[in-house]
């Protein structure tokens, strides 16, 4: 287990960066030109980012990025 001390400004920056990356992935997943294999890798990356996001963001914000099985 690793620990990290960050201040509020750094926490907001981490949240912003993760949200921006997840938004970009969600946008690209809707693009029909992207190959299925690439999309599967993007979905895996999204899962990793979302897991990290859950550790640093409030529950209300996490619910906005929660993907349902229907959206997969």
DSSP file (Angstrom, degrees, kcal/mol; ACC not computed):
  #  RESIDUE AA STRUCTURE BP1 BP2  ACC     N-H-->O    O-->H-N    N-H-->O    O-->H-N    TCO  KAPPA ALPHA  PHI   PSI    X-CA   Y-CA   Z-CA
    1    1 A X              0   0    0      0, 0.0     2,-0.3     0, 0.0     0, 0.0   0.000 360.0 360.0 360.0 137.4    0.0    0.0    0.0
    2    2 A X        -     0   0    0      2,-0.0     2,-0.3     0, 0.0     0, 0.0  -0.867 360.0-157.9-113.6 149.5    1.2    3.5   -0.9
    3    3 A X        -     0   0    0     -2,-0.3     2,-0.3     2,-0.0     0, 0.0  -0.875   5.4-169.2-123.6 158.7    0.2    6.7    0.7
    4    4 A X        -     0   0    0     -2,-0.3     2,-0.6     2,-0.1    -2,-0.0  -0.977  14.0-147.3-150.9 132.9    0.4   10.3   -0.5
    5    5 A X        +     0   0    0     -2,-0.3     2,-0.3     0, 0.0    -2,-0.0  -0.901  29.9 163.7-101.4 122.9    0.0   13.7    1.1
    6    6 A X        -     0   0    0     -2,-0.6     2,-0.1     3,-0.0    -2,-0.1  -0.962  30.4-126.1-135.2 153.2   -1.5   16.3   -1.2
    7    7 A X     >  -     0   0    0     -2,-0.3     4,-2.2     1,-0.1     5,-0.2  -0.395  37.7 -95.3 -91.6 176.5   -3.2   19.7   -0.5
    8    8 A X  H  > S+     0   0    0      1,-0.2     4,-2.3     2,-0.2     5,-0.2   0.859 123.0  53.0 -61.6 -38.3   -6.6   20.8   -1.7
    9    9 A X  H  > S+     0   0    0      1,-0.2     4,-1.9     2,-0.2    -1,-0.2   0.918 110.6  46.8 -64.6 -43.4   -5.2   22.5   -4.8
   10   10 A X  H  > S+     0   0    0      2,-0.2     4,-2.4     1,-0.2    -2,-0.2   0.872 110.1  54.3 -65.8 -37.2   -3.3   19.4   -5.9
   11   11 A X  H  X S+     0   0    0     -4,-2.2     4,-2.5     2,-0.2    -2,-0.2   0.924 108.3  48.7 -62.0 -45.2   -6.4   17.3   -5.3
   12   12 A X  H  X S+     0   0    0     -4,-2.3     4,-2.5     1,-0.2    -1,-0.2   0.882 110.9  51.2 -62.6 -38.1   -8.5   19.5   -7.5
   13   13 A X  H  X S+     0   0    0     -4,-1.9     4,-2.5     2,-0.2    -2,-0.2   0.912 110.0  48.7 -66.1 -42.6   -5.8   19.3  -10.2
   14   14 A X  H  X S+     0   0    0     -4,-2.4     4,-2.3     2,-0.2     5,-0.2   0.929 112.3  48.9 -62.2 -45.0   -5.8   15.5  -10.0
   15   15 A X  H  X S+     0   0    0     -4,-2.5     4,-2.6     1,-0.2     5,-0.2   0.916 111.6  50.0 -59.9 -43.8   -9.6   15.3  -10.3
   16   16 A X  H  X S+     0   0    0     -4,-2.5     4,-2.5     1,-0.2    -2,-0.2   0.924 111.0  48.1 -61.8 -45.6   -9.5   17.7  -13.2
   17   17 A X  H  X S+     0   0    0     -4,-2.5     4,-2.0     2,-0.2    -1,-0.2   0.909 113.6  46.6 -64.0 -42.8   -6.9   15.7  -15.1
   18   18 A X  H  X S+     0   0    0     -4,-2.3     4,-2.5     2,-0.2    -1,-0.2   0.924 113.3  48.9 -66.7 -43.1   -8.7   12.4  -14.5
   19   19 A X  H  X S+     0   0    0     -4,-2.6     4,-2.7    -5,-0.2    -2,-0.2   0.911 110.3  51.4 -62.3 -42.0  -12.0   13.8  -15.6
   20   20 A X  H  X S+     0   0    0     -4,-2.5     4,-2.0    -5,-0.2    -1,-0.2   0.911 111.7  46.6 -61.7 -42.7  -10.6   15.3  -18.7
   21   21 A X  H  X S+     0   0    0     -4,-2.0     4,-2.1     2,-0.2    -1,-0.2   0.902 113.1  48.9 -67.2 -41.3   -9.0   12.0  -19.7
   22   22 A X  H  X S+     0   0    0     -4,-2.5     4,-2.6     2,-0.2    -2,-0.2   0.895 109.8  52.3 -66.5 -38.9  -12.2   10.1  -19.0
   23   23 A X  H  X S+     0   0    0     -4,-2.7     4,-2.2     2,-0.2    -1,-0.2   0.913 109.2  50.0 -60.8 -42.3  -14.3   12.6  -21.0
   24   24 A X  H  X S+     0   0    0     -4,-2.0     4,-2.3     2,-0.2    -2,-0.2   0.906 111.2  48.4 -63.8 -41.9  -11.9   12.2  -23.9
   25   25 A X  H  X S+     0   0    0     -4,-2.1     4,-2.2     2,-0.2    -2,-0.2   0.930 110.7  50.8 -64.5 -44.8  -12.2    8.4  -23.8
   26   26 A X  H  X S+     0   0    0     -4,-2.6     4,-0.8     1,-0.2    -2,-0.2   0.889 111.0  49.3 -60.6 -39.0  -16.0    8.6  -23.6
   27   27 A X  H >< S+     0   0    0     -4,-2.2     3,-0.7     1,-0.2     4,-0.3   0.924 112.4  47.2 -64.7 -44.7  -16.1   10.8  -26.6
   28   28 A X  H >< S+     0   0    0     -4,-2.3     3,-1.2     1,-0.2     6,-0.2   0.802 101.8  64.2 -69.5 -29.2  -13.8    8.5  -28.6
   29   29 A X  H 3< S+     0   0    0     -4,-2.2    -1,-0.2     1,-0.3    -2,-0.2   0.774  99.3  54.9 -65.4 -24.6  -15.8    5.4  -27.7
   30   30 A X  T << S+     0   0    0     -4,-0.8     2,-0.5    -3,-0.7    -1,-0.3   0.582  83.8 104.0 -82.3 -10.3  -18.8    6.9  -29.6
   31   31 A X    X   -     0   0    0     -3,-1.2     3,-1.0    -4,-0.3    -3,-0.0  -0.624  58.5-159.3 -78.0 119.6  -16.6    7.3  -32.7
   32   32 A X  T 3  S+     0   0    0     -2,-0.5    -1,-0.2     1,-0.2    -4,-0.0   0.677  84.9  68.7 -72.1 -18.3  -17.6    4.5  -35.2
   33   33 A X  T 3  S+     0   0    0      2,-0.1     2,-0.3    -3,-0.0    -1,-0.2   0.679  79.1  94.1 -76.1 -16.9  -14.3    4.9  -37.1
   34   34 A X  S <  S-     0   0    0     -3,-1.0     5,-0.0    -6,-0.2     0, 0.0  -0.620  84.0-112.0 -82.8 133.8  -12.2    3.5  -34.2
   35   35 A X     >  -     0   0    0     -2,-0.3     4,-2.2     1,-0.1     5,-0.2  -0.220  19.4-119.5 -64.3 150.2  -11.6   -0.3  -34.3
   36   36 A X  H  > S+     0   0    0      1,-0.2     4,-2.1     2,-0.2     5,-0.1   0.854 112.7  54.4 -60.5 -38.2  -13.2   -2.6  -31.8
   37   37 A X  H  > S+     0   0    0      1,-0.2     4,-1.7     2,-0.2    -1,-0.2   0.901 109.3  47.7 -64.6 -40.5   -9.8   -3.8  -30.4
   38   38 A X  H  > S+     0   0    0      1,-0.2     4,-2.2     2,-0.2    -2,-0.2   0.897 110.1  52.8 -66.7 -40.4   -8.8   -0.2  -29.8
   39   39 A X  H  X S+     0   0    0     -4,-2.2     4,-2.5     1,-0.2    -2,-0.2   0.874 105.4  54.5 -63.5 -36.7  -12.1    0.5  -28.1
   40   40 A X  H  X S+     0   0    0     -4,-2.1     4,-1.9     2,-0.2    -1,-0.2   0.905 109.1  47.8 -63.8 -40.2  -11.6   -2.4  -25.8
   41   41 A X  H  X S+     0   0    0     -4,-1.7     4,-2.2     2,-0.2    -2,-0.2   0.883 111.0  51.7 -65.7 -38.4   -8.2   -1.1  -24.7
   42   42 A X  H  X S+     0   0    0     -4,-2.2     4,-2.4     2,-0.2    -2,-0.2   0.892 107.8  51.9 -65.5 -39.2   -9.8    2.3  -24.2
   43   43 A X  H  X S+     0   0    0     -4,-2.5     4,-2.1     2,-0.2    -1,-0.2   0.887 108.9  50.6 -64.2 -38.8  -12.5    0.8  -22.0
   44   44 A X  H  X S+     0   0    0     -4,-1.9     4,-1.9     2,-0.2    -2,-0.2   0.914 110.8  48.6 -64.7 -42.5   -9.9   -0.9  -19.9
   45   45 A X  H  X S+     0   0    0     -4,-2.2     4,-2.6     1,-0.2    -2,-0.2   0.890 109.1  53.9 -63.5 -38.9   -8.1    2.4  -19.5
   46   46 A X  H  X S+     0   0    0     -4,-2.4     4,-2.9     1,-0.2     5,-0.2   0.909 106.2  52.3 -61.8 -42.1  -11.4    4.0  -18.5
   47   47 A X  H  X S+     0   0    0     -4,-2.1     4,-2.1     2,-0.2    -1,-0.2   0.907 110.6  47.7 -61.0 -41.7  -11.9    1.4  -15.8
   48   48 A X  H  X S+     0   0    0     -4,-1.9     4,-2.0     2,-0.2    -2,-0.2   0.934 113.7  46.8 -65.0 -46.2   -8.5    2.1  -14.3
   49   49 A X  H  X S+     0   0    0     -4,-2.6     4,-2.9     1,-0.2    -2,-0.2   0.894 111.5  51.5 -63.0 -40.3   -9.0    5.9  -14.4
   50   50 A X  H  X S+     0   0    0     -4,-2.9     4,-2.4     2,-0.2    -1,-0.2   0.896 107.7  52.3 -65.8 -38.9  -12.5    5.5  -12.8
   51   51 A X  H  X S+     0   0    0     -4,-2.1     4,-0.7    -5,-0.2    -1,-0.2   0.917 113.2  44.5 -61.5 -42.8  -11.1    3.4  -10.0
   52   52 A X  H >X S+     0   0    0     -4,-2.0     3,-0.8     1,-0.2     4,-0.7   0.902 111.2  54.2 -65.6 -41.7   -8.5    6.1   -9.4
   53   53 A X  H >X S+     0   0    0     -4,-2.9     4,-1.9     1,-0.3     3,-1.0   0.877 100.7  59.8 -61.8 -38.5  -11.1    8.8   -9.6
   54   54 A X  H 3< S+     0   0    0     -4,-2.4    -1,-0.3     1,-0.3    -2,-0.2   0.786 102.0  55.4 -60.9 -26.3  -13.3    7.1   -7.0
   55   55 A X  H << S+     0   0    0     -3,-0.8    -1,-0.3    -4,-0.7    -2,-0.2   0.738 119.4  28.3 -77.9 -22.9  -10.4    7.5   -4.6
   56   56 A X  H << S+     0   0    0     -3,-1.0     2,-0.3    -4,-0.7    -2,-0.2   0.525 108.9  71.6-117.7  -7.6  -10.1   11.2   -5.0
   57   57 A X  S  < S-     0   0    0     -4,-1.9   -45,-0.0    -5,-0.1     2,-0.0  -0.781  81.4-102.6-114.8 154.4  -13.5   12.5   -5.9
   58   58 A X    >>  -     0   0    0     -2,-0.3     4,-1.9     1,-0.1     3,-0.5  -0.331  37.5-109.7 -67.8 156.9  -16.8   12.9   -4.0
   59   59 A X  H 3> S+     0   0    0      1,-0.2     4,-2.0     2,-0.2     5,-0.2   0.854 115.4  59.6 -57.4 -39.1  -19.5   10.3   -4.6
   60   60 A X  H 3> S+     0   0    0      1,-0.2     4,-0.8     2,-0.2    -1,-0.2   0.890 108.0  44.7 -59.9 -40.7  -21.7   12.8   -6.5
   61   61 A X  H X> S+     0   0    0     -3,-0.5     4,-0.8     1,-0.2     3,-0.5   0.865 109.1  56.5 -72.1 -35.2  -19.1   13.4   -9.1
   62   62 A X  H >X S+     0   0    0     -4,-1.9     3,-0.9     1,-0.2     4,-0.6   0.877 100.1  59.4 -62.9 -36.7  -18.3    9.7   -9.4
   63   63 A X  H >< S+     0   0    0     -4,-2.0     3,-0.6     1,-0.3    -1,-0.2   0.816  98.1  59.6 -62.8 -29.8  -21.9    9.0  -10.2
   64   64 A X  H << S+     0   0    0     -4,-0.8    -1,-0.3    -3,-0.5    -2,-0.2   0.799 111.8  39.2 -67.7 -27.9  -21.6   11.3  -13.3
   65   65 A X  H << S+     0   0    0     -3,-0.9     2,-0.4    -4,-0.8    -1,-0.2   0.360  84.9 120.9-104.5   3.7  -18.9    9.1  -14.7
   66   66 A X    <<  -     0   0    0     -3,-0.6     2,-0.5    -4,-0.6    -3,-0.0  -0.556  54.1-147.1 -71.8 125.2  -20.3    5.7  -13.8
   67   67 A X        -     0   0    0     -2,-0.4     2,-0.1     3,-0.0    -2,-0.1  -0.811   7.6-144.7 -96.2 130.9  -20.9    3.7  -16.9
   68   68 A X    >>  -     0   0    0     -2,-0.5     4,-0.8     1,-0.1     3,-0.6  -0.466  27.9-108.6 -86.1 164.9  -23.8    1.3  -16.9
   69   69 A X  T 34 S+     0   0    0      1,-0.2     3,-0.3     2,-0.2    -1,-0.1   0.791 120.1  59.9 -64.8 -25.9  -23.7   -2.1  -18.6
   70   70 A X  T 34 S+     0   0    0      1,-0.2    -1,-0.2     2,-0.2    -3,-0.0   0.846 102.8  50.6 -68.9 -33.7  -26.0   -0.6  -21.2
   71   71 A X  T <4        0   0    0     -3,-0.6    -1,-0.2     1,-0.3    -2,-0.2   0.614 360.0 360.0 -81.3 -10.8  -23.5    2.1  -22.2
   72   72 A X     <        0   0    0     -4,-0.8    -1,-0.3    -3,-0.3    -2,-0.2   0.470 360.0 360.0 -79.7 360.0  -20.7   -0.5  -22.6
